[in-house]
């Protein structure tokens, strides 16, 4: 995979399209042999809490839980803002989906600077 897309999601469950579209795009990228990484910051970290995506569905799109599962099955990683998780009192060891990795700002910088394109939702 020579190309890489990075998607930063800053919206939470109350914005179904903003949290769904990046996963649609990332799944399509991975299925097309393009590397895709999703980062969650601010309210976006909420969608990585186990079970939270189960109730999120944007009109015209597959349910978020299905898209997140497809993304995981294709090898996709979800990078989670450490301070954002801490400020929301989310326990990374027990409350996050299995392909989530809590990271600091430096990791986001590495992912962004190594990406062919970056999109923010």
Residue, then its C-alpha position, 0 to 999 in steps of 0.5 A: x500500500x503506497x497511498x495512505x489516508x488519514x481520517x480525523x473524527x472530532x464529532x460524537x454520537x450526536x452527529x451520525x453522518x460525521x462519524x459514519x462517513x469516515x468509516x465508509x471512506x476508510x472501508x472503501x480505501x482498505x478494500x481498494x488496497x489503500x492504507x487508511x487510519x482513523x483518529x478520534x479526538x474530542x467528542x469523537x472518542x465516544x464512538x470507540x466505547x464498546x456498544x456505543x456505535x450500536x445505536x448510531x445509524x445515518x440515513x442512507x448508510x450502513x449502521x456505524x457498528x457494521x462499518x466499524x466491524x468491517x474496518x477492523x476486519x480489514x485491518x484498520x486501526x483506530x487511534x484515540x486521543x489519550x487526554x480526550x479519553x481521560x477527560x471523559x473518564x473512559x477506561x481504555x483497558x475495559x471500555x474501548x473497542x478492540x482495535x482502538x489504541x490510545x495515543x498522544x499528539x506525537x503519534x497523530x503528527x506521525x500519522x498525519x505527516x506520513x499520509x497522502x491525504x488527511x480529512x477531518x470530520 
